[in-house]
């Protein structure tokens, strides 16, 4: 068996955590022995244990990429565990420690960085080259971003994030969920599932909701997720007079319920590497309206399985949503096409198979050397 240790520093379950859960739910555990190093108290801990994954909880890596003390602690863990591969998720501490014990190093890049120049570009490129055998980019947009910042093409492998398709509810089950949230049979549900942070563009979503609500009394807006902007967004909703139109779900463990009753799945992000919540909506046949940024155009094909709109343009976001509100057949056909795209390119099984191949190719190459 090939032994792999993942290192993730996130305390909450964001994009990287969801990516890891999807991967480890699908990876071949007869070929790969997997352990995960997490910061103490991470919300991922119990979910990984439910998948049968051994978790090593440590201090010193909480929400940070580099800490000299963490390097020493991780070095002792890797020396004892003897992993063939250390697979990191932004943790420079883990990559340095893995280099010292001569494990192969794979790093997944889950986000898009700003463009850097000069010494910062040189330093970043050097670190990525020195402390990674391979870098997984979760989209072509992420690969382009890495190349712009000095990472050589042959160091990068594009492997799309994938999901396990969500459970599809029948009409009776959907009606029960709608009743739970106070949604009537006539109402159209427009939803956004994303952490409540600035980069997700919830303010633009609410600006679009205000425009739509002027002439469409039968539309409700769902905001699913938690995050630091919740208080600010709730106050904005009051200011806009949308209190009766917007449902805040908070954290929802059974997120498939929300996606099943959403009629139109929206992402209004200012920047996005790929966006798993769009793919989750596609898995249950929902059309998408999303901003034309980062890796989103690799998921949403404008006019095919949804619409793309410019970043920050609430008017055009509202127009695209309204097209789908007023055309049930278009919602259905775009939703069906979205499900086809998801099944072809964005499943956890496809992702796991490609990462398994990458693990084996890196091990073969390093053994030859």
Residue pairs with C-beta under 8 A, 6 or more apart in sequence:
1 30
1 31
1 32
1 33
2 31
2 32
2 33
2 84
2 85
2 359
2 360
2 363
3 32
3 33
3 35
3 81
3 82
3 83
3 84
3 85
4 32
4 33
4 34
4 35
4 83
4 84
4 85
4 86
4 87
4 359
5 34
5 35
5 36
5 37
5 56
5 77
5 78
5 81
5 83
5 85
5 86
5 87
6 20
6 24
6 34
6 35
6 36
6 37
6 87
6 88
6 89
7 36
7 37
7 61
7 74
7 86
7 87
7 88
7 89
7 91
7 93
7 94
8 16
8 17
8 20
8 36
8 37
8 38
8 42
8 44
8 89
8 91
9 39
9 61
9 62
9 63
9 64
9 65
9 89
9 90
9 91
10 16
10 17
10 39
10 42
10 44
10 63
10 89
11 39
11 41
11 42
11 43
11 62
11 63
12 42
12 43
12 195
13 21
13 43
13 44
13 47
14 195
15 110
15 111
15 161
15 273
15 274
15 276
16 89
16 90
16 108
16 110
17 43
17 44
18 276
19 89
19 108
19 110
19 138
19 161
19 276
20 36
20 44
20 48
20 89
21 44
21 47
21 48
21 51
22 161
22 162
22 163
22 164
22 276
22 348
22 351
23 348
23 351
23 352
23 355
24 34
24 36
24 48
24 51
24 53
25 51
25 164
25 348
26 162
26 164
26 348
26 349
26 351
26 352
27 34
27 352
27 355
27 356
28 352
28 356
29 52
31 356
32 356
32 359
34 53
34 54
35 53
35 54
35 55
35 56
35 81
35 83
36 44
36 48
36 53
36 54
36 55
36 56
37 55
37 56
37 57
37 58
37 61
37 74
37 77
37 94
38 44
38 45
38 48
38 55
38 56
38 57
38 58
39 57
39 58
39 59
39 60
39 61
39 62
39 63
40 57
40 58
40 59
40 62
41 57
41 62
42 57
45 55
45 57
48 55
49 55
56 77
58 70
58 73
58 74
58 77
59 73
60 67
60 69
60 70
60 73
60 93
61 67
61 70
61 74
61 91
61 93
61 94
64 70
64 93
65 90
65 91
65 92
65 93
66 92
66 93
66 96
67 93
70 93
70 94
71 93
71 96
71 97
72 97
74 93
74 94
74 97
74 98
75 97
75 100
75 101
77 97
78 86
78 97
78 98
78 100
78 101
78 103
79 101
82 101
83 98
83 103
84 103
84 104
84 363
85 103
85 104
85 105
85 106
85 359
85 362
85 363
86 94
86 95
86 97
86 98
86 103
86 104
86 105
86 106
87 105
87 106
87 107
87 108
88 94
88 95
88 98
88 105
88 106
88 107
88 108
89 107
89 108
89 110
90 107
90 109
90 110
92 127
92 131
95 105
95 107
95 131
95 132
96 131
98 104
98 105
98 131
99 105
99 130
99 131
104 133
104 362
104 363
104 366
105 131
105 132
105 133
106 132
106 133
106 134
106 135
106 136
106 358
106 359
106 362
107 128
107 131
107 132
107 134
107 135
107 136
108 135
108 136
108 138
109 135
109 136
109 137
109 138
109 142
109 146
109 273
110 138
110 142
110 273
111 142
111 273
112 141
112 142
112 145
112 271
112 272
112 273
112 294
112 295
113 145
113 149
115 148
115 149
116 124
116 149
121 149
121 150
122 150
124 149
124 150
124 151
125 149
125 150
125 151
125 152
128 135
128 146
128 150
128 151
128 155
129 151
129 152
129 155
132 155
133 362
133 365
133 366
134 155
134 156
134 157
134 358
134 362
135 146
135 151
135 155
135 156
135 157
136 156
136 157
136 158
136 159
136 355
136 358
137 143
137 145
137 146
137 156
137 157
137 158
137 159
138 158
138 159
138 160
138 161
138 273
138 274
138 295
139 158
139 160
139 161
139 273
139 274
139 294
139 295
139 298
140 158
140 295
140 298
141 273
141 274
141 294
141 295
141 298
142 158
142 273
142 274
142 294
142 295
143 156
143 158
146 156
147 153
147 156
157 354
157 358
159 351
159 354
159 355
159 358
160 274
160 298
160 345
160 346
160 350
160 351
161 274
161 276
161 279
161 346
161 351
162 279
162 346
162 347
162 348
162 349
162 350
162 351
162 352
163 276
163 279
163 280
163 283
163 342
163 346
163 347
163 348
164 347
164 348
165 283
165 284
165 342
165 343
165 347
166 255
166 256
166 259
166 260
166 280
166 283
166 284
167 256
167 260
167 284
168 260
168 284
168 285
169 177
169 256
169 257
169 260
173 260
174 260
174 261
175 185
177 257
177 260
177 261
178 184
178 185
178 189
178 261
181 222
181 247
181 249
181 261
182 247
183 189
183 220
183 247
183 261
186 218
187 218
187 219
187 220
188 216
188 218
188 219
188 220
188 263
188 264
188 325
189 219
189 220
189 221
189 222
189 261
189 262
189 263
189 264
190 209
190 212
190 219
190 220
190 221
190 222
190 262
190 263
190 264
190 266
190 321
190 325
191 221
191 222
191 223
191 224
191 258
191 259
191 262
191 264
191 265
191 266
192 200
192 202
192 205
192 221
192 222
192 223
192 224
192 225
192 265
192 266
192 267
192 268
193 222
193 224
193 225
193 255
193 258
193 259
193 262
193 265
193 277
193 280
193 281
194 200
194 202
194 224
194 225
194 267
194 269
194 277
195 225
195 226
195 227
196 202
196 223
196 225
196 226
196 227
196 228
196 229
196 230
196 233
197 227
197 228
197 229
198 229
198 270
199 269
199 270
199 271
199 272
200 227
200 267
200 268
200 269
200 270
201 268
201 269
201 270
201 291
201 311
201 312
202 223
202 229
202 233
202 268
203 233
203 236
204 268
204 312
204 313
204 314
204 317
205 221
205 223
205 266
205 268
205 317
206 221
206 233
206 236
206 237
206 240
206 242
206 246
207 314
207 317
207 318
208 268
208 314
208 315
208 317
208 318
208 321
209 221
209 240
209 242
209 245
209 246
209 318
210 240
210 242
211 314
211 315
211 318
212 219
212 318
212 321
212 322
212 325
213 219
213 242
213 245
216 322
216 325
219 245
219 325
220 245
220 246
220 247
221 242
221 245
221 246
221 247
222 246
222 247
222 249
222 258
222 262
223 233
223 246
223 247
223 248
223 249
224 249
224 250
224 252
224 255
224 258
225 249
225 250
225 251
226 250
226 251
230 248
233 248
234 248
237 243
237 246
249 258
252 258
255 280
256 280
256 284
259 265
259 280
259 281
259 283
259 284
259 286
260 284
262 281
262 286
263 286
263 324
263 325
263 331
264 286
264 287
264 288
264 289
264 321
264 324
264 325
264 331
265 277
265 278
265 281
265 282
265 286
265 287
265 288
265 289
265 306
266 288
266 289
266 290
266 317
266 321
267 275
267 277
267 278
267 288
267 289
267 290
267 291
267 296
268 290
268 291
268 317
269 275
269 290
269 291
269 293
269 294
269 296
269 311
270 291
270 293
270 311
270 312
271 293
271 294
272 291
272 293
272 294
272 295
272 296
273 294
273 295
274 294
274 295
274 296
274 298
274 299
275 290
275 295
275 296
275 299
278 288
278 290
278 296
278 299
278 300
279 299
279 342
279 346
281 288
281 338
282 288
282 299
282 305
282 335
282 338
282 339
282 341
282 342
282 346
283 339
283 342
284 339
285 332
285 335
285 336
285 338
285 339
286 335
286 338
287 305
287 306
287 324
287 330
287 331
287 334
287 335
287 338
288 299
288 300
288 305
288 306
288 307
288 334
288 338
289 306
289 307
289 309
289 317
289 320
289 321
289 324
290 296
290 299
290 300
290 306
290 307
290 308
290 309
291 308
291 309
291 310
291 311
291 312
291 317
292 302
292 308
292 309
292 310
292 311
293 311
296 308
297 308
299 341
299 346
300 306
300 307
300 308
300 338
301 337
301 341
302 308
304 334
304 337
305 334
305 335
305 337
305 338
305 341
306 334
306 338
307 320
307 323
307 324
309 316
309 317
309 319
309 320
310 316
323 330
324 330
324 331
324 334
